[in-house]
Amino acid sequence: MLRKLLGGGHRHAHHAIDRWAWADIDLDALTHNVQLLKKSIGDAELWVVVKANAYGHGDVPCAMTALNAGATGLLVALAEEAVTLRHAGIDEPILVLSEQPRSDWQTMIDHGLIFTVYNIETARELVKLVTPKKPVHAHVKIDTGMNRVGVDPAHANEVIDTLIAGGVIVDGIYTHLACADEPSRPENSRQLDAFDSFLSALNARGVNPARVHAANSAAALLIPRSRFSFVRVGIAMYGIQPSALTDLNLKPVLSLRARVSHVHKVRAGEPVSYGARWNAPADTIIATVPIGYADGVARRLSFTGGEVLIGGRRLPIRGAITMDQLMVEVDESVKIGDEVVIIGGQGSESISAEEIATKIDTIPYEVVCDVSVRIERKYHSAN
Ligand SMILES: Cc1ncc(COP(=O)(O)O)c(C=O)c1O
């Protein structure tokens, strides 16, 4: 069923007023990525990770587009994120990836969300909420070596049995890999071996949950044995390579753009921005761009070779990036109103989230998640 995209993704800020800084979200690129990923994962189903406002891309429009393109389930980090999707009319399965505060549980049941459970106390409390009217669904998460959340395989049976005995429908068992982007690391096979032996013992006891899953984007593409029933794909769907070893023809979904708001001359020796940390070595033309670190442009880029695109050319950021504005060294061809690309393409040039991540010593996930709620997402689709 095709869904209407209007009205989604704007819950945090009011964008009736135009601003010379925005994010373009290319939903056709997302569709392309979903279709490509589906072809790359064998028989596994594709469930997509839309937590954190779809990694900054806008959760409702991205979730709907992914489902229309063939994804069959959704994953989020928080109960609140799942409720937003339900309120938008999405009724596909949604798994909440970690345990939530007790005060959220009834809301989760009312919205038909799938719980993740890994603590025995949680299992004991959750069964108390089972009623004949509203089924409670849970996936049990096994910690095979990531050491973030999950139950140790040695204690997992108690959690599973408590849930089943109390009437919770345990329709999934899963784990998460710590090093999937480096598939040859021994941690991967160690974790998957531990998971496999736990599953065999479970099946031998006659417990056969409908769904088994372990793979994030990198594992889905690089470690076929991790695919099981469905893969949990996040970053790749947004067009960002999940590993240095993948070279799928993914298309970036998000671009971050602005317009030049001011152009002025700075004489040789004059400083630019806070701390006067950059001084013009010669007479220079500086363009000011109304986007800053409060919008998600990392201030650390100021002095690590940060660049933007204007007129299809790479131009250097000069001086410290401020909360709402940054400065760029330009030439006389640049005018107020010219488009500036912080992330994305212009002409034949492009700046990727991966490039920015490398410059500021982080991962591209953080770069796109950091695009703040102050930035309006403009959704584009030919359909
Ligand atoms: C449990 C779990 N599964 C899957 C994913 C998706 O990972 P990726 O974005 O690398 O595909 C995440 C994201 O952090 C996660 O926490």
PDBQT file of the ligand as one rigid body, heavy atoms in Angstrom, charges set to zero:
ROOT
HETATM    1  C1  LIG A 401      21.036  -3.358  17.390  1.00  0.00    +0.000 C 
HETATM    2  C2  LIG A 401      21.276  -2.646  16.115  1.00  0.00    +0.000 A 
HETATM    3  N1  LIG A 401      21.062  -3.278  14.957  1.00  0.00    +0.000 NA
HETATM    4  C3  LIG A 401      21.277  -2.688  13.770  1.00  0.00    +0.000 A 
HETATM    5  C4  LIG A 401      21.739  -1.381  13.691  1.00  0.00    +0.000 A 
HETATM    6  C5  LIG A 401      21.966  -0.764  12.345  1.00  0.00    +0.000 C 
HETATM    7  O1  LIG A 401      23.324  -0.580  12.092  1.00  0.00    +0.000 OA
HETATM    8  P1  LIG A 401      23.820   0.037  10.703  1.00  0.00    +0.000 P 
HETATM    9  O2  LIG A 401      23.349   1.455  10.696  1.00  0.00    +0.000 OA
HETATM   10  O3  LIG A 401      25.289  -0.067  10.784  1.00  0.00    +0.000 OA
HETATM   11  O4  LIG A 401      23.214  -0.759   9.613  1.00  0.00    +0.000 OA
HETATM   12  C6  LIG A 401      21.989  -0.693  14.866  1.00  0.00    +0.000 A 
HETATM   13  C7  LIG A 401      22.480   0.685  14.791  1.00  0.00    +0.000 C 
HETATM   14  O5  LIG A 401      23.232   1.178  15.546  1.00  0.00    +0.000 OA
HETATM   15  C8  LIG A 401      21.753  -1.321  16.116  1.00  0.00    +0.000 A 
HETATM   16  O6  LIG A 401      21.974  -0.695  17.271  1.00  0.00    +0.000 OA
ENDROOT
TORSDOF 0
